[in-house]
Amino acid sequence: MRAEDLGPHSRGLTVSIKLDHHHRITVQKVFGHPLNHNIKWHDVCVLLERFGDVHETHNGNWAVTVDGEVVSFGSNRARDLSEDQVIKVRRFLQSLGVSPKATRAA
């Protein structure tokens, strides 16, 4: 595993997270153009666990808590993320300074 400098956090913090090969593949899928329709919930949850606490809310939605802030991504009843969920995950990762460019192997 390599330490990847993921850049500035939207709240002014610096996030330095180790992403393995599988995490980097998931990031590439989330940021892919055209929008990828076969991103597995499991893969995204494993990636999000690198940044915060991933949990299921009382109403069945999946959320991640980072620095006390909770971001909900909706239900995971389907195996793959919906288009809206992919966009939400993409925006969340961008707010942490994560991008495909930042996760490329050096």
CYANA upper distance limits for C-alpha pairs under 8 A (distance plus 0.5 A):
  1 MET  CA     18 LYS  CA      7.05
  1 MET  CA     19 LEU  CA      7.10
  1 MET  CA     20 ASP  CA      5.60
  1 MET  CA     21 HIS  CA      8.20
  2 ARG  CA     18 LYS  CA      6.28
  2 ARG  CA     19 LEU  CA      7.09
  2 ARG  CA     20 ASP  CA      7.30
  2 ARG  CA    105 ALA  CA      8.46
  3 ALA  CA     16 SER  CA      7.59
  3 ALA  CA     17 ILE  CA      6.65
  3 ALA  CA     18 LYS  CA      4.85
  3 ALA  CA     19 LEU  CA      7.29
  4 GLU  CA     16 SER  CA      6.75
  4 GLU  CA     17 ILE  CA      6.39
  4 GLU  CA     18 LYS  CA      6.06
  4 GLU  CA     19 LEU  CA      7.10
  4 GLU  CA    102 ALA  CA      7.73
  4 GLU  CA    103 THR  CA      6.74
  5 ASP  CA     15 VAL  CA      7.51
  5 ASP  CA     16 SER  CA      5.42
  5 ASP  CA     17 ILE  CA      7.26
  5 ASP  CA    102 ALA  CA      7.41
  5 ASP  CA    103 THR  CA      8.37
  6 LEU  CA     14 THR  CA      8.35
  6 LEU  CA     15 VAL  CA      6.38
  6 LEU  CA     16 SER  CA      6.17
  6 LEU  CA     17 ILE  CA      7.37
  6 LEU  CA     96 LEU  CA      8.00
  6 LEU  CA     97 GLY  CA      5.96
  6 LEU  CA     98 VAL  CA      5.81
  6 LEU  CA     99 SER  CA      8.17
  6 LEU  CA    102 ALA  CA      6.14
  6 LEU  CA    103 THR  CA      7.59
  7 GLY  CA     14 THR  CA      6.64
  7 GLY  CA     15 VAL  CA      6.70
  7 GLY  CA     16 SER  CA      7.86
  7 GLY  CA     96 LEU  CA      8.04
  7 GLY  CA     97 GLY  CA      5.46
  7 GLY  CA     98 VAL  CA      7.58
  7 GLY  CA    102 ALA  CA      8.03
  8 PRO  CA     12 GLY  CA      6.83
  8 PRO  CA     13 LEU  CA      6.42
  8 PRO  CA     14 THR  CA      5.13
  8 PRO  CA     15 VAL  CA      6.78
  8 PRO  CA     96 LEU  CA      7.28
  8 PRO  CA     97 GLY  CA      5.99
  9 HIS  CA     13 LEU  CA      5.31
  9 HIS  CA     14 THR  CA      5.88
  9 HIS  CA     15 VAL  CA      6.52
  9 HIS  CA     95 SER  CA      6.84
  9 HIS  CA     96 LEU  CA      4.98
  9 HIS  CA     97 GLY  CA      6.08
 10 SER  CA     95 SER  CA      5.66
 10 SER  CA     96 LEU  CA      6.38
 10 SER  CA     97 GLY  CA      7.74
 15 VAL  CA     96 LEU  CA      7.61
 15 VAL  CA     97 GLY  CA      8.19
 17 ILE  CA     50 ARG  CA      7.42
 17 ILE  CA     51 PHE  CA      8.08
 18 LYS  CA     50 ARG  CA      8.33
 19 LEU  CA     23 HIS  CA      5.94
 19 LEU  CA     24 ARG  CA      6.79
 19 LEU  CA     50 ARG  CA      8.38
 19 LEU  CA    103 THR  CA      8.02
 20 ASP  CA     24 ARG  CA      6.84
 21 HIS  CA     25 ILE  CA      6.78
 22 HIS  CA     26 THR  CA      6.79
 23 HIS  CA     27 VAL  CA      6.77
 23 HIS  CA     43 ASP  CA      8.17
 23 HIS  CA     46 VAL  CA      8.23
 23 HIS  CA     47 LEU  CA      6.05
 24 ARG  CA     28 GLN  CA      6.70
 24 ARG  CA    100 PRO  CA      8.06
 24 ARG  CA    103 THR  CA      6.60
 24 ARG  CA    104 ARG  CA      7.92
 25 ILE  CA     29 LYS  CA      6.79
 26 THR  CA     30 VAL  CA      6.68
 26 THR  CA     39 ILE  CA      8.02
 26 THR  CA     43 ASP  CA      7.06
 26 THR  CA     44 VAL  CA      7.25
 26 THR  CA     47 LEU  CA      7.85
 27 VAL  CA     31 PHE  CA      6.73
 27 VAL  CA     99 SER  CA      7.65
 27 VAL  CA    100 PRO  CA      6.66
 27 VAL  CA    103 THR  CA      8.36
 28 GLN  CA     32 GLY  CA      6.29
 28 GLN  CA    100 PRO  CA      6.06
 29 LYS  CA     36 ASN  CA      6.61
 29 LYS  CA     39 ILE  CA      7.32
 30 VAL  CA     35 LEU  CA      8.13
 30 VAL  CA     36 ASN  CA      7.37
 30 VAL  CA     39 ILE  CA      7.88
 30 VAL  CA     86 VAL  CA      6.64
 30 VAL  CA     87 ILE  CA      8.36
 30 VAL  CA     89 VAL  CA      7.84
 30 VAL  CA     90 ARG  CA      6.49
 31 PHE  CA     35 LEU  CA      8.05
 31 PHE  CA     90 ARG  CA      6.87
 31 PHE  CA     99 SER  CA      7.89
 31 PHE  CA    100 PRO  CA      7.34
 32 GLY  CA     36 ASN  CA      6.65
 35 LEU  CA     83 GLU  CA      7.85
 37 HIS  CA     80 ASP  CA      7.79
 37 HIS  CA     81 LEU  CA      7.65
 37 HIS  CA     82 SER  CA      7.63
 37 HIS  CA     83 GLU  CA      7.53
 38 ASN  CA     80 ASP  CA      6.22
 38 ASN  CA     81 LEU  CA      7.71
 39 ILE  CA     43 ASP  CA      7.83
 39 ILE  CA     44 VAL  CA      8.03
 39 ILE  CA     80 ASP  CA      5.81
 39 ILE  CA     81 LEU  CA      6.34
 40 LYS  CA     44 VAL  CA      7.04
 40 LYS  CA     79 ARG  CA      6.47
 40 LYS  CA     80 ASP  CA      4.99
 40 LYS  CA     81 LEU  CA      6.85
 41 TRP  CA     45 CYS  CA      6.57
 41 TRP  CA     76 ASN  CA      7.21
 41 TRP  CA     79 ARG  CA      6.63
 41 TRP  CA     80 ASP  CA      6.09
 41 TRP  CA     81 LEU  CA      6.59
 42 HIS  CA     46 VAL  CA      6.72
 43 ASP  CA     47 LEU  CA      6.79
 44 VAL  CA     48 LEU  CA      6.55
 45 CYS  CA     49 GLU  CA      6.60
 45 CYS  CA     54 VAL  CA      7.20
 46 VAL  CA     50 ARG  CA      7.60
 47 LEU  CA     51 PHE  CA      8.16
 48 LEU  CA     52 GLY  CA      6.95
 48 LEU  CA     53 ASP  CA      8.30
 48 LEU  CA     54 VAL  CA      7.24
 48 LEU  CA     64 VAL  CA      7.57
 49 GLU  CA     53 ASP  CA      6.31
 49 GLU  CA     54 VAL  CA      6.28
 49 GLU  CA     64 VAL  CA      8.34
 51 PHE  CA     66 VAL  CA      7.19
 52 GLY  CA     64 VAL  CA      6.52
 52 GLY  CA     65 THR  CA      5.89
 52 GLY  CA     66 VAL  CA      5.30
 52 GLY  CA     67 ASP  CA      8.31
 53 ASP  CA     64 VAL  CA      5.84
 53 ASP  CA     65 THR  CA      5.62
 53 ASP  CA     66 VAL  CA      7.34
 54 VAL  CA     62 TRP  CA      7.63
 54 VAL  CA     63 ALA  CA      6.23
 54 VAL  CA     64 VAL  CA      4.84
 54 VAL  CA     65 THR  CA      7.07
 55 HIS  CA     62 TRP  CA      6.31
 55 HIS  CA     63 ALA  CA      6.04
 55 HIS  CA     64 VAL  CA      6.79
 56 GLU  CA     60 GLY  CA      6.37
 56 GLU  CA     61 ASN  CA      6.09
 56 GLU  CA     62 TRP  CA      5.01
 56 GLU  CA     63 ALA  CA      6.67
 57 THR  CA     61 ASN  CA      5.80
 57 THR  CA     62 TRP  CA      6.60
 57 THR  CA     63 ALA  CA      7.27
 60 GLY  CA     74 GLY  CA      8.30
 60 GLY  CA     75 SER  CA      6.44
 61 ASN  CA     72 SER  CA      7.17
 61 ASN  CA     73 PHE  CA      7.13
 61 ASN  CA     74 GLY  CA      5.01
 61 ASN  CA     75 SER  CA      4.76
 61 ASN  CA     76 ASN  CA      7.43
 62 TRP  CA     72 SER  CA      6.32
 62 TRP  CA     73 PHE  CA      6.04
 62 TRP  CA     74 GLY  CA      6.17
 62 TRP  CA     75 SER  CA      6.51
 62 TRP  CA     76 ASN  CA      7.42
 63 ALA  CA     70 VAL  CA      6.99
 63 ALA  CA     71 VAL  CA      5.87
 63 ALA  CA     72 SER  CA      4.57
 63 ALA  CA     73 PHE  CA      6.19
 63 ALA  CA     74 GLY  CA      8.04
 64 VAL  CA     70 VAL  CA      6.16
 64 VAL  CA     71 VAL  CA      5.94
 64 VAL  CA     72 SER  CA      7.09
 65 THR  CA     69 GLU  CA      5.86
 65 THR  CA     70 VAL  CA      4.84
 65 THR  CA     71 VAL  CA      6.93
 66 VAL  CA     70 VAL  CA      7.08
 73 PHE  CA     85 GLN  CA      6.42
 73 PHE  CA     88 LYS  CA      7.08
 73 PHE  CA     89 VAL  CA      7.68
 74 GLY  CA     85 GLN  CA      7.55
 76 ASN  CA     80 ASP  CA      8.17
 76 ASN  CA     81 LEU  CA      7.77
 81 LEU  CA     85 GLN  CA      6.16
 81 LEU  CA     86 VAL  CA      6.58
 82 SER  CA     86 VAL  CA      6.76
 83 GLU  CA     87 ILE  CA      6.83
 84 ASP  CA     88 LYS  CA      6.72
 85 GLN  CA     89 VAL  CA      6.62
 86 VAL  CA     90 ARG  CA      6.54
 87 ILE  CA     91 ARG  CA      6.66
 88 LYS  CA     92 PHE  CA      6.65
 89 VAL  CA     93 LEU  CA      6.63
 90 ARG  CA     94 GLN  CA      6.64
 91 ARG  CA     95 SER  CA      6.68
 92 PHE  CA     96 LEU  CA      7.16
 93 LEU  CA     97 GLY  CA      6.97
 93 LEU  CA     98 VAL  CA      5.61
 93 LEU  CA     99 SER  CA      7.73
 94 GLN  CA     98 VAL  CA      5.62
 94 GLN  CA     99 SER  CA      6.86
 98 VAL  CA    102 ALA  CA      6.69
 98 VAL  CA    103 THR  CA      7.75
 99 SER  CA    103 THR  CA      6.92
100 PRO  CA    104 ARG  CA      6.87
